[in-house]
């Protein structure tokens, strides 16, 4: 069975020092035998973004680093772009605006090829907007540093690389807990995943993930919720939510996406004791 791997990064990943997260992406993409494609769909600062990531990937030992920009939907019909995707062992989506990614790639042959390459073992990675677009239901916008309120977030369809999720990035740094809870109140069928900066989740075969980096990942699960007043509210009214389940996962922690539960290594805990 071909391993299918996604690396969703919460933004502002280390690119100067140990580069733990990007090193792992490079390793999964084949190291010095790999070929990495930087896709600048979300950003309007294309040249600067490509220059920065090309520099770091080459410093990490990848000699073949290509780039392709999608600024218009017609760019998705580029034969050059399709060939670059086909030949790459790792594809990296930069940050910016996740709505650009969804609206420009959604429903295209290029997205179909990206999904096919993922199923055939090409590692798909993204930071900030490049991570947010990977979920089933995509957070487009929302007020940070506010308590949960009806209608305080805008949500649309993501590209569904990590099924059954809503992903938020820059999580602790920008005070986004309230908006992720609001998103889950609206979409309780999905698992909310808040990823800190310089932190990532490495998803294996769509079944489970491991946390990497210097921060934490917050899980908000609306499945066990016993009460919500969302259906009785007007726009901007405060939400009342009972029995949401929350998990805090630091580096090394694992989460089972199928069982929707953290994975506890009990042998490791006994050894530590």
N, C-alpha and C positions, 0 to 999 in steps of 0.2 A: 504493500500500500504506500502510495506517495504521500510524504508528509506535507500538509498544508499549513503554512505559518503566516501569521499576521503580527506586526509589531506596531502598536498604537502608542504614540509618545505624547505626553501632556504639554509639550512645548518647552522652549528654552533649555533643551538638552545640552549637556557639556560638550563643547566642540574644541576645547583648548587643552584640557588636562588629560585625565584618564579616559574620557570618552567611552565610558562603560557601555552605554546603550548603543551607540553607533558602532562600536567594536563588535557587539553581538550581532547586529544587522550584517556587518561585513562578513563575519564568520559564517552565518547562515546562508549568505549569498555566494559562498565559495571562496572567500579570501582572495588571494592573489590569482586564483583561477576564475574568479567571478567577473561578471560584467554588470555594473550598476547603472540604472537609468534614473536620472533626476527628472521628475515631472512637475513643472511649474504651472499648475492649473489655477491655484488659489491666489497666487501673489501677482501684484502689479509691478514688483521690483525684480524682474526676471533676471537681468544680467548680474546684479549683486547677489541674488540668491544662488544662482548656478555657480558663480565664482567661489562663494563661501563653501558650499557643500562639495564641489569638485576638489577643492583644496584639502578638506578634511578627509575625504574618502581616499584620495591618493596618499595622504600622509599615513593612513591606516593600512596601506599596502595594496590598494586596488588600482592596477594600471589602466583598466578600461572603464572610464566613467563618462557616460554620454548624458545628454540633456535633450528634452523635448518640451516645448511650450504649447499649451492649448489656451488661446485667448478668445477664439471664436469656435462655434460648433463645426464650421467647415474644416477647422484644423484636425478634427477627429477622423477625417477621411484621408489624411496624409498617408501615402504609402511608406514614406520614410519613418513616420511615427510608428506605424504598425510593425515594420521590420525591426525597429529598435526594441519594441515591447517583446516581440517574438524571440529575440536573441538574448534578452537580459535574464540574469539569474536573481537579481534583486531590483525592485522598483520602489523609489522613494518619493513620496508626495510632500512637498514643502507646505509651510503654513500660509495663512492669508485669510480668505473668506470661503468657508465650506460650501456656501450656496453656489459659488462659482463652479466648484467641482461637480456638484450634483446636477446643476442646470446645463453645464457644458458637456458632461460625459453621459448623463442619463439617457438610456435608450439607444445608444450608439453601438456600432460594430466595434469601436475601440474599447468600450467598457466590456463588451462580450469577450473580447480577446484578453483583456486584463483578468477577467474572472476565469477564463480557460487556463491562462498561464498560472494563476494561483492554484488551481486544481491540479496542475501538473508539476507543482513544487517550487515555482518562483516565489520568493519571499516578497510580500507586500508590506511596506512600512510607510508611516506618515506621522508628521508632527503637527500639533495644534489643529488647524483646520483639516490637515491631512489625516488626522486621527478621528476627528469628530464625524467626518463623512463616512467612516467605516461602519457605523451602526445601522440598524434597521430603521429606527426613527431618529432623525437628525435634528439636534438643537440648532436652530438658525440664529436666534437672538434671545435675549432675556436680561432682565435687570439683575445685576449682581448685588451682593451685600443687602439683600432685602429678604424679609420673611416670605414664606410661600403664599402666593396670591393667585386667584383665578385669572387666567389669561395673561400672566406676566411673562410668558415665554411664547416664542414662535417655533413650531416644530414642523418638519417636513420629512419626506422619505430620504433616507440615506442610501448608500450604495451596497449595504447589506453584506459586507465581508465578515462582520461579527454579528451573527443573527440573534435576534431577540434582545437587543440592547439599545440604550441611549447613552452616548458618551459625551462627557464634558471635560474640558481641558483647562490648564492653568488653575486648577481647582481650588486649592487652599490659598494660593497667592492672590486670587481675585475674589475670594469670598463667595463662591458659587454654589454652596450647599443648598440655599433656599431655592435657587432656580432649578437645580436638579430634582429636588423634592417636588416642585411644581410640575416639572415635566413628567415625573412618574405618577403624580396624581391624575394627570391627563392620559397617560399611557401605562397603566399598571401592569399590562401584560409583558412589558419589557423590563429588563434589569438596568438600573441606572449605574453607570460607572464614571466616577469622578477621578481624573488622573492629575496628580500634581506635576509641576514643572520638573524637568530633569528626572522624570519617572515614566515608566512604560509598562504595558502589559504585553507579554508574548503569548499569543493564542496558538494552541496546537490543535490542528484538525477540527477546529470549531467546537471542541468539547471542554477545554479547560485552559486556564492561563496562569502564568507565573509573573510576579511583579519584579521589575528591575529598577535600579536607580536610587536616587538619594531621598526621595519623598515617599508618599503613601498613595494608595488607591482606596477610595471610599465607594462602597457598594450600597445602593439604596434599592431595596426590594419591596415593591408594592403588592406582591402576591398575597402575603398574609394580612393585608390591611382589612380591618373589621368595620371601619366607618370612614366615610368621606362626605363632606357637605358640598362638594364641587357642583353637583347638579342643582343646588338651590341658590347659587351665588350670582352676583352681577360682576362684570369685569372690574378687576382691582380689589375685590373683597378678599379678606384673609381666609385661607384654607384651614379646615380642621381635619386632621388625618390621624387615625388611631392605628397603632400596631404596625407601623412601617418597620421593616427589619433593616438594620444598618450594620455593616462590617467595615472594619479598618484593617487594611492589609499593607504591611511594610514590605521592603525588598525581601525576596525569597519566599513570600507567602504565595499560596496557590488557591485557585478558586475553580470549582466544578460548575461550568455553565449549564450542564444538563440537569444536575441535581440542585443547582442554585444554592450551593453551600460551599464555604471554605473547606479546604482539604487540610487536615491536621495530621502531621507526621508524629504519631504517638511514640514510635521507637526513639526518635530524636529527642523528644521531651523526657523520656525515661533515662536516656543516657546522660542528658544534661543534669538531671536530678541526682 
